[in-house]
Amino acid sequence: MDGALHRKWIRRSMSEDRTEKATPKRREEARKRGQVARSQEVNTGMSLLGAFVLLGVFGAATYQSLSNLMVRTFTGAGEQRTMTPNAAWGLGVDLITQCIRLVTPFAAGAVVLGITASVIQVKPMLSTESMKPKFSVLNPGKGLKRLVSIRSLVNLVKDLLKLTIVGAVTWMVLRSSFDDLVHMTGAEPRTSVAMVGGLVLKLGLFVGGAYMLLAVADVIYQRWQHEKDLRMTKDEVKREMKEGDLSPEVKGQMKRRQREMAMARMMSAVPDADVVITNPTHFAVALRYARDLPAPQVVAKGADRQAFRIRTAANEHGIQIVEDPPLARSLYAAAEVGEFIPAEAFAAVAEILAMVYRAGHRAPAETAAVAR
């Protein structure tokens, strides 16, 4: 079993053994990363329901103000014998200002309700981790896995359920108001507008209420999924308990030492590489290939300063450096050190390796070099 498959098997086995509840430290770390149990349906449902409640409270006054505004605007435009650019500009500015004034209560209410919905679910906290760029989203393989995951299936079922509920509620409300709609034929415009406004308000309140019921169910599911995602293995719990007994200084030294050792191991593998693919300055990925390997393998990779060190080591040991920014970025995002390149990069990497072998008048090694 090759190294990449072995690591995947280990990760799968560990995920199956995650039976322990998350510790407070694990929960806090997840929270700092922005990983919290939050339902977007609550925000949408509260905003929708709140908008129609505001419409019920301010709807009549807004309608009257809008009617007065239209009458005043068209009357003012008609009284102008010669419509100059300044007069037209003044009418336009006044119209926009009044429209903003009428819309402000609804917009402010939606913002307040959206913030309130988030605060109710999650304690406010500014997390910069979620703002950092994640190159893994550029990996088509991982994107395909997300599309066919259980989470995506649940989201699809949830979207279909929303459409079904909204459609059913809309049909029931319209059906119950069918007689009123029939009697509206031939009615005065003011009466028709009042009836349609009342029907829209009724429909919005019923749909918003139904949506909130769905949001409650989604909150329960999101919290269950969050707890499942945070589960730990028994080894992780034991290791965290041991680390908790150490001072922060000792922990920092251990982490720094681990990073240094990992970097030293990675740099020692650069001389065994066949080629280093660069961005040319921001990323560097060192690859090696042998006939007994199923695909080219990433032996080192780095960004910025680490990329400079990899290029320097490659120059010192006569390793070919090839500039290919798109390929360097995709390899850096898609494969970790020790893993094989993704299938979508086979053609591009094969072309580069063939060029390197021709330039060096050599062929791929028969067996993979032993890790240092």
Residue, then its C-alpha position, 0 to 999 in steps of 0.5 A: m500500500d503506497g503512502a498516500l493511500h495508507r494515510k487516507w486509510i488512516r484518516r478514514s479509520m480515525s473518522e470512524d472512531r470519533t466517538e468522544k465529545a469535543t472538549p472545551k478547547r476543541r470547541e474554542e478552536a473551532r469557534k476561532r476558525g469560524q466553525v459554528a452551528r448556525s442556520q442561514e434559514v433563521n436569518t432568511g426566515m426572520s428577515l422575511l417575516g419581519a419585512f411583512v410585519l413592517l409592511g403591515v405596520f407601515g404599509a398604509a402610511t407608505y402607500q399614502s406617502l408614495s401616492n402623495l409623492m407621485v402626485r406632487t412629482f407629476t404636478g410639479a413637472g406639469e407646472q414647469r412650462t420649460m423643463t430646464p436641466n436644473a429643474a429636472w435634476g431638482l425633481g429627480v433628487d427630490l424623488i430619490t430622496q423621498c423614495i429612500r426615506l420610504v424604504t429606510p424603515f424596511a431596509a433598517g428592519a431587515v438589517v437589524l433582524g439579520i444581525t439579531a438572528s445571528v446573535i441569537q444563534v452564535k455569540p458575536m466574535l470576529s474571526t479572521e480565519s474565515m477571511k483567509p484565502k483557501f487554495s483547496v477550493l480550487n481543487p476540482g477533485k475536492g469540489l466534486k467530493r463536496l457536491v456528492s457528499i451527504r451534506s450536499l444531499v441534505n441541502l438539496v432535500k432542504d431546498l426541495l422542502k422549502l419549495t414545496i412548503v412555500g408552494a403549498v402555503t401560497w396555494m392555500v392562501l390564494r385558494s382561500s382568497f379566490d372569491d375576493l379575487v373574483h369580486m375584485t373585477g370591476a372594482e375601483p382602483r383604490t379598492s383593488v389596491a387595498m385588496v391586493g395589498g392585504l392579500v400580499l401581506k397575508l401571503g407573506l406572513f403565512v410564508g414567513g411563518a412556515y419558513m420559520l418552522l423550517a428554520v427551527a428544524d434546520v437549527i436542530y440539524q445544524r447543531w447535531q451536524h456541528e457536534k458530529d464534526l467536532r467529535m474526537t478520537k480517544d487518542e486526541v482526547k488523551r493527547e489534549m489532556k497531556e498537552g494541558d498539563l504543559s506550560p505555554e512556553v513548553k508547548g510553544q517550543m514543542k510546536r516550533r521544534q516540530r515545524e523545524m523537524a518537518m521543514a528539515r525532512m522536507m528540505s532533505a528530500v529536495p535533492d531526490a526531486d526530478v523537477v521543481i515547478t515554480n510560480p516563479t517566486h510565490f510557490a515552489v513544488a518539488l516532484r519526483y517520479a520512478r517507474d514503481l510509483p503510480a504517479p509523480q509524488v510531491v516531495a516538497k512544497g512551500a510559499d514565499r520564503q519556503a519556496f525560496r529555500i526550495r529553489t535554492a536547494a534545487n540550484e545547489h543540487g542541479i535540479q531542473i526548475v520550470e516556471d509554470p504559475p497555474l500548475a504550481r498554484s494548483l499543485y500547491a493547493a491540491a497535494e500535500v507533501g508525500e502525496f501523489i499529484p491529482a489526476e487532472a495534473f497528469a498531462a501537464v506534469a508528464e510533459i514537463l518531466a519528459m522535457v526534463y528527461r530529454a534535457g538530461h539524457r536520462a530516463p525515470a528511475e526504476t525505484a523510488a528514492v528512499a525518504r531521508 
